[in-house]
Amino acid sequence: MGKYNNISIGYDAKRIVRNNTGLGNYGRTLINALAEVSPELQLRLYAPDEGNERLRNEVIKANNISFVYPKNLRFRFQKDLWRQAGIVNQLQQDRVQLYHGLSGELPKGIAASGIKSIVTIHDLIFLRHPEYYTFIDAFLYKRKFLHTCQEADRIVAISQCTKRDILHYSDFPEERIDVVYQSCGTRFRDVVSNDFKAEIARKYQLPKRFLLFVGSIEERKNLLLAVKALLKLPQDISIVAVGRKTKYTQKVEKFAQSHGIIPRLHFLHGISNAELPAIYQQAECFVYPSRYEGFGIPIIEAIQSGLPVVGCTGSCLEESGGSANLYVDPDNETDFAAAVSALLVGNDDRQRRIEESQNYIKRFENGDVAQAMLTEYDKLLNL
């Protein structure tokens, strides 16, 4: 008999069934790891609707995992209200002992219900950099955050950077906050066949030598810094940027056009999960000039793919990538270009940095992260 027999934990699964990346990946990866390391623990995933079938199917089929949806709710606003408050009654009916908000939110009334609660907070960008949000969005996110702090028994921060921000922007007791890093799957470690890499290179017309960026093309991600650095790098090097475009993309393209380097800039979107590792494994270096991240999963994906990384200072990227990679000021394209140059093929130090990085990121393996999360649950369940 395991210590988790007769223990039922509820999870906010909205992002699990709706979000392809980011918060969705976090939830699916964590649930899968928990189900494997503790098969006697009942994991109940509460979602406002069934969402996307493909994403739902990324959650492993296991006897200790079940999805729960609200009954007889037709309209989206009803489902949203259920997630924000009505879910508490459902949790009580299901005799859930602990509820985990996976995306920075907890329902109203969870504290008063007697059900223990824990919440994962990924970042506080809306407080650190409100300029990236509309006034109303920043206001609403701040209100949700402060409400969550009132409801939560414990908080999990996904980085030391996020923990510092929580302490700075709230009065939540430090002794009730722990850092549990985000887990990352292992699919980027698998070596892609040369034939498939060649197929992907033809399909997307990948240049022979390129720096890779993965993420939304938005102001905060600061891709323009890497594009400016191109001017100081060998002319046969390009940038491939994989991610959703925003208005900021026009700013990047305008700079590239005015400096005659638009042919060296390649935007890709709609890349499948199967194709992305093949792109990573053909890059020469990964660049992540973001001004602020809660964690920075693409850095880990890059390291798993055998790439050195150039990132920026100011948030948590050093935590994600470790000291073997290089980090520079997010406004200094000269230093960024110098860092990239130091990591290109042919540099003596390149392989050592890659190997040290790959050893460093073992701390983010699914099993270790799941065990760390179970330790958090034990504190609340007195196990």
Secondary structure as a PSIPRED ss2 file (coil, helix, strand):
# PSIPRED VFORMAT (PSIPRED V4.0)

   1 M C   1.000  0.000  0.000
   2 G C   1.000  0.000  0.000
   3 K C   1.000  0.000  0.000
   4 Y C   1.000  0.000  0.000
   5 N C   1.000  0.000  0.000
   6 N C   1.000  0.000  0.000
   7 I C   1.000  0.000  0.000
   8 S E   0.000  0.000  1.000
   9 I E   0.000  0.000  1.000
  10 G E   0.000  0.000  1.000
  11 Y E   0.000  0.000  1.000
  12 D E   0.000  0.000  1.000
  13 A C   1.000  0.000  0.000
  14 K H   0.000  1.000  0.000
  15 R H   0.000  1.000  0.000
  16 I H   0.000  1.000  0.000
  17 V H   0.000  1.000  0.000
  18 R H   0.000  1.000  0.000
  19 N C   1.000  0.000  0.000
  20 N C   1.000  0.000  0.000
  21 T C   1.000  0.000  0.000
  22 G C   1.000  0.000  0.000
  23 L H   0.000  1.000  0.000
  24 G H   0.000  1.000  0.000
  25 N H   0.000  1.000  0.000
  26 Y H   0.000  1.000  0.000
  27 G H   0.000  1.000  0.000
  28 R H   0.000  1.000  0.000
  29 T H   0.000  1.000  0.000
  30 L H   0.000  1.000  0.000
  31 I H   0.000  1.000  0.000
  32 N H   0.000  1.000  0.000
  33 A H   0.000  1.000  0.000
  34 L H   0.000  1.000  0.000
  35 A H   0.000  1.000  0.000
  36 E H   0.000  1.000  0.000
  37 V H   0.000  1.000  0.000
  38 S C   1.000  0.000  0.000
  39 P C   1.000  0.000  0.000
  40 E C   1.000  0.000  0.000
  41 L C   1.000  0.000  0.000
  42 Q E   0.000  0.000  1.000
  43 L E   0.000  0.000  1.000
  44 R E   0.000  0.000  1.000
  45 L E   0.000  0.000  1.000
  46 Y E   0.000  0.000  1.000
  47 A C   1.000  0.000  0.000
  48 P C   1.000  0.000  0.000
  49 D C   1.000  0.000  0.000
  50 E C   1.000  0.000  0.000
  51 G C   1.000  0.000  0.000
  52 N C   1.000  0.000  0.000
  53 E H   0.000  1.000  0.000
  54 R H   0.000  1.000  0.000
  55 L H   0.000  1.000  0.000
  56 R H   0.000  1.000  0.000
  57 N C   1.000  0.000  0.000
  58 E C   1.000  0.000  0.000
  59 V C   1.000  0.000  0.000
  60 I C   1.000  0.000  0.000
  61 K C   1.000  0.000  0.000
  62 A C   1.000  0.000  0.000
  63 N C   1.000  0.000  0.000
  64 N C   1.000  0.000  0.000
  65 I E   0.000  0.000  1.000
  66 S E   0.000  0.000  1.000
  67 F E   0.000  0.000  1.000
  68 V E   0.000  0.000  1.000
  69 Y C   1.000  0.000  0.000
  70 P C   1.000  0.000  0.000
  71 K C   1.000  0.000  0.000
  72 N C   1.000  0.000  0.000
  73 L C   1.000  0.000  0.000
  74 R C   1.000  0.000  0.000
  75 F C   1.000  0.000  0.000
  76 R H   0.000  1.000  0.000
  77 F H   0.000  1.000  0.000
  78 Q H   0.000  1.000  0.000
  79 K H   0.000  1.000  0.000
  80 D H   0.000  1.000  0.000
  81 L H   0.000  1.000  0.000
  82 W H   0.000  1.000  0.000
  83 R H   0.000  1.000  0.000
  84 Q H   0.000  1.000  0.000
  85 A H   0.000  1.000  0.000
  86 G H   0.000  1.000  0.000
  87 I H   0.000  1.000  0.000
  88 V H   0.000  1.000  0.000
  89 N H   0.000  1.000  0.000
  90 Q H   0.000  1.000  0.000
  91 L H   0.000  1.000  0.000
  92 Q H   0.000  1.000  0.000
  93 Q H   0.000  1.000  0.000
  94 D C   1.000  0.000  0.000
  95 R C   1.000  0.000  0.000
  96 V C   1.000  0.000  0.000
  97 Q C   1.000  0.000  0.000
  98 L E   0.000  0.000  1.000
  99 Y E   0.000  0.000  1.000
 100 H E   0.000  0.000  1.000
 101 G E   0.000  0.000  1.000
 102 L C   1.000  0.000  0.000
 103 S C   1.000  0.000  0.000
 104 G C   1.000  0.000  0.000
 105 E C   1.000  0.000  0.000
 106 L C   1.000  0.000  0.000
 107 P C   1.000  0.000  0.000
 108 K C   1.000  0.000  0.000
 109 G C   1.000  0.000  0.000
 110 I C   1.000  0.000  0.000
 111 A C   1.000  0.000  0.000
 112 A C   1.000  0.000  0.000
 113 S C   1.000  0.000  0.000
 114 G C   1.000  0.000  0.000
 115 I C   1.000  0.000  0.000
 116 K E   0.000  0.000  1.000
 117 S E   0.000  0.000  1.000
 118 I E   0.000  0.000  1.000
 119 V E   0.000  0.000  1.000
 120 T E   0.000  0.000  1.000
 121 I E   0.000  0.000  1.000
 122 H C   1.000  0.000  0.000
 123 D C   1.000  0.000  0.000
 124 L C   1.000  0.000  0.000
 125 I H   0.000  1.000  0.000
 126 F H   0.000  1.000  0.000
 127 L H   0.000  1.000  0.000
 128 R H   0.000  1.000  0.000
 129 H C   1.000  0.000  0.000
 130 P H   0.000  1.000  0.000
 131 E H   0.000  1.000  0.000
 132 Y H   0.000  1.000  0.000
 133 Y C   1.000  0.000  0.000
 134 T C   1.000  0.000  0.000
 135 F H   0.000  1.000  0.000
 136 I H   0.000  1.000  0.000
 137 D H   0.000  1.000  0.000
 138 A H   0.000  1.000  0.000
 139 F H   0.000  1.000  0.000
 140 L H   0.000  1.000  0.000
 141 Y H   0.000  1.000  0.000
 142 K H   0.000  1.000  0.000
 143 R H   0.000  1.000  0.000
 144 K H   0.000  1.000  0.000
 145 F H   0.000  1.000  0.000
 146 L H   0.000  1.000  0.000
 147 H H   0.000  1.000  0.000
 148 T H   0.000  1.000  0.000
 149 C H   0.000  1.000  0.000
 150 Q H   0.000  1.000  0.000
 151 E H   0.000  1.000  0.000
 152 A C   1.000  0.000  0.000
 153 D C   1.000  0.000  0.000
 154 R E   0.000  0.000  1.000
 155 I E   0.000  0.000  1.000
 156 V E   0.000  0.000  1.000
 157 A E   0.000  0.000  1.000
 158 I C   1.000  0.000  0.000
 159 S C   1.000  0.000  0.000
 160 Q H   0.000  1.000  0.000
 161 C H   0.000  1.000  0.000
 162 T H   0.000  1.000  0.000
 163 K H   0.000  1.000  0.000
 164 R H   0.000  1.000  0.000
 165 D H   0.000  1.000  0.000
 166 I H   0.000  1.000  0.000
 167 L H   0.000  1.000  0.000
 168 H H   0.000  1.000  0.000
 169 Y H   0.000  1.000  0.000
 170 S C   1.000  0.000  0.000
 171 D C   1.000  0.000  0.000
 172 F C   1.000  0.000  0.000
 173 P C   1.000  0.000  0.000
 174 E H   0.000  1.000  0.000
 175 E H   0.000  1.000  0.000
 176 R H   0.000  1.000  0.000
 177 I E   0.000  0.000  1.000
 178 D E   0.000  0.000  1.000
 179 V E   0.000  0.000  1.000
 180 V C   1.000  0.000  0.000
 181 Y C   1.000  0.000  0.000
 182 Q C   1.000  0.000  0.000
 183 S C   1.000  0.000  0.000
 184 C C   1.000  0.000  0.000
 185 G C   1.000  0.000  0.000
 186 T C   1.000  0.000  0.000
 187 R C   1.000  0.000  0.000
 188 F C   1.000  0.000  0.000
 189 R C   1.000  0.000  0.000
 190 D C   1.000  0.000  0.000
 191 V C   1.000  0.000  0.000
 192 V C   1.000  0.000  0.000
 193 S C   1.000  0.000  0.000
 194 N H   0.000  1.000  0.000
 195 D H   0.000  1.000  0.000
 196 F H   0.000  1.000  0.000
 197 K H   0.000  1.000  0.000
 198 A H   0.000  1.000  0.000
 199 E H   0.000  1.000  0.000
 200 I H   0.000  1.000  0.000
 201 A H   0.000  1.000  0.000
 202 R H   0.000  1.000  0.000
 203 K H   0.000  1.000  0.000
 204 Y H   0.000  1.000  0.000
 205 Q C   1.000  0.000  0.000
 206 L C   1.000  0.000  0.000
 207 P C   1.000  0.000  0.000
 208 K C   1.000  0.000  0.000
 209 R C   1.000  0.000  0.000
 210 F E   0.000  0.000  1.000
 211 L E   0.000  0.000  1.000
 212 L E   0.000  0.000  1.000
 213 F E   0.000  0.000  1.000
 214 V E   0.000  0.000  1.000
 215 G C   1.000  0.000  0.000
 216 S C   1.000  0.000  0.000
 217 I E   0.000  0.000  1.000
 218 E C   1.000  0.000  0.000
 219 E H   0.000  1.000  0.000
 220 R H   0.000  1.000  0.000
 221 K H   0.000  1.000  0.000
 222 N C   1.000  0.000  0.000
 223 L H   0.000  1.000  0.000
 224 L H   0.000  1.000  0.000
 225 L H   0.000  1.000  0.000
 226 A H   0.000  1.000  0.000
 227 V H   0.000  1.000  0.000
 228 K H   0.000  1.000  0.000
 229 A H   0.000  1.000  0.000
 230 L H   0.000  1.000  0.000
 231 L C   1.000  0.000  0.000
 232 K C   1.000  0.000  0.000
 233 L C   1.000  0.000  0.000
 234 P C   1.000  0.000  0.000
 235 Q C   1.000  0.000  0.000
 236 D C   1.000  0.000  0.000
 237 I C   1.000  0.000  0.000
 238 S E   0.000  0.000  1.000
 239 I E   0.000  0.000  1.000
 240 V E   0.000  0.000  1.000
 241 A E   0.000  0.000  1.000
 242 V E   0.000  0.000  1.000
 243 G C   1.000  0.000  0.000
 244 R C   1.000  0.000  0.000
 245 K E   0.000  0.000  1.000
 246 T C   1.000  0.000  0.000
 247 K C   1.000  0.000  0.000
 248 Y H   0.000  1.000  0.000
 249 T H   0.000  1.000  0.000
 250 Q H   0.000  1.000  0.000
 251 K H   0.000  1.000  0.000
 252 V H   0.000  1.000  0.000
 253 E H   0.000  1.000  0.000
 254 K H   0.000  1.000  0.000
 255 F H   0.000  1.000  0.000
 256 A H   0.000  1.000  0.000
 257 Q H   0.000  1.000  0.000
 258 S H   0.000  1.000  0.000
 259 H C   1.000  0.000  0.000
 260 G C   1.000  0.000  0.000
 261 I C   1.000  0.000  0.000
 262 I H   0.000  1.000  0.000
 263 P H   0.000  1.000  0.000
 264 R H   0.000  1.000  0.000
 265 L E   0.000  0.000  1.000
 266 H E   0.000  0.000  1.000
 267 F E   0.000  0.000  1.000
 268 L E   0.000  0.000  1.000
 269 H C   1.000  0.000  0.000
 270 G C   1.000  0.000  0.000
 271 I C   1.000  0.000  0.000
 272 S C   1.000  0.000  0.000
 273 N C   1.000  0.000  0.000
 274 A C   1.000  0.000  0.000
 275 E C   1.000  0.000  0.000
 276 L H   0.000  1.000  0.000
 277 P H   0.000  1.000  0.000
 278 A H   0.000  1.000  0.000
 279 I H   0.000  1.000  0.000
 280 Y H   0.000  1.000  0.000
 281 Q C   1.000  0.000  0.000
 282 Q C   1.000  0.000  0.000
 283 A C   1.000  0.000  0.000
 284 E C   1.000  0.000  0.000
 285 C E   0.000  0.000  1.000
 286 F E   0.000  0.000  1.000
 287 V E   0.000  0.000  1.000
 288 Y E   0.000  0.000  1.000
 289 P C   1.000  0.000  0.000
 290 S C   1.000  0.000  0.000
 291 R C   1.000  0.000  0.000
 292 Y C   1.000  0.000  0.000
 293 E C   1.000  0.000  0.000
 294 G C   1.000  0.000  0.000
 295 F C   1.000  0.000  0.000
 296 G C   1.000  0.000  0.000
 297 I H   0.000  1.000  0.000
 298 P H   0.000  1.000  0.000
 299 I H   0.000  1.000  0.000
 300 I H   0.000  1.000  0.000
 301 E H   0.000  1.000  0.000
 302 A H   0.000  1.000  0.000
 303 I H   0.000  1.000  0.000
 304 Q H   0.000  1.000  0.000
 305 S C   1.000  0.000  0.000
 306 G C   1.000  0.000  0.000
 307 L C   1.000  0.000  0.000
 308 P C   1.000  0.000  0.000
 309 V E   0.000  0.000  1.000
 310 V E   0.000  0.000  1.000
 311 G E   0.000  0.000  1.000
 312 C E   0.000  0.000  1.000
 313 T C   1.000  0.000  0.000
 314 G C   1.000  0.000  0.000
 315 S C   1.000  0.000  0.000
 316 C C   1.000  0.000  0.000
 317 L H   0.000  1.000  0.000
 318 E H   0.000  1.000  0.000
 319 E H   0.000  1.000  0.000
 320 S H   0.000  1.000  0.000
 321 G H   0.000  1.000  0.000
 322 G C   1.000  0.000  0.000
 323 S C   1.000  0.000  0.000
 324 A C   1.000  0.000  0.000
 325 N C   1.000  0.000  0.000
 326 L E   0.000  0.000  1.000
 327 Y E   0.000  0.000  1.000
 328 V E   0.000  0.000  1.000
 329 D C   1.000  0.000  0.000
 330 P C   1.000  0.000  0.000
 331 D C   1.000  0.000  0.000
 332 N C   1.000  0.000  0.000
 333 E H   0.000  1.000  0.000
 334 T H   0.000  1.000  0.000
 335 D H   0.000  1.000  0.000
 336 F H   0.000  1.000  0.000
 337 A H   0.000  1.000  0.000
 338 A H   0.000  1.000  0.000
 339 A H   0.000  1.000  0.000
 340 V H   0.000  1.000  0.000
 341 S H   0.000  1.000  0.000
 342 A H   0.000  1.000  0.000
 343 L H   0.000  1.000  0.000
 344 L C   1.000  0.000  0.000
 345 V C   1.000  0.000  0.000
 346 G C   1.000  0.000  0.000
 347 N C   1.000  0.000  0.000
 348 D C   1.000  0.000  0.000
 349 D C   1.000  0.000  0.000
 350 R H   0.000  1.000  0.000
 351 Q H   0.000  1.000  0.000
 352 R H   0.000  1.000  0.000
 353 R H   0.000  1.000  0.000
 354 I H   0.000  1.000  0.000
 355 E H   0.000  1.000  0.000
 356 E H   0.000  1.000  0.000
 357 S H   0.000  1.000  0.000
 358 Q H   0.000  1.000  0.000
 359 N H   0.000  1.000  0.000
 360 Y H   0.000  1.000  0.000
 361 I H   0.000  1.000  0.000
 362 K H   0.000  1.000  0.000
 363 R H   0.000  1.000  0.000
 364 F H   0.000  1.000  0.000
 365 E C   1.000  0.000  0.000
 366 N H   0.000  1.000  0.000
 367 G H   0.000  1.000  0.000
 368 D H   0.000  1.000  0.000
 369 V H   0.000  1.000  0.000
 370 A H   0.000  1.000  0.000
 371 Q H   0.000  1.000  0.000
 372 A H   0.000  1.000  0.000
 373 M H   0.000  1.000  0.000
 374 L H   0.000  1.000  0.000
 375 T H   0.000  1.000  0.000
 376 E H   0.000  1.000  0.000
 377 Y H   0.000  1.000  0.000
 378 D H   0.000  1.000  0.000
 379 K H   0.000  1.000  0.000
 380 L H   0.000  1.000  0.000
 381 L H   0.000  1.000  0.000
 382 N C   1.000  0.000  0.000
 383 L C   1.000  0.000  0.000
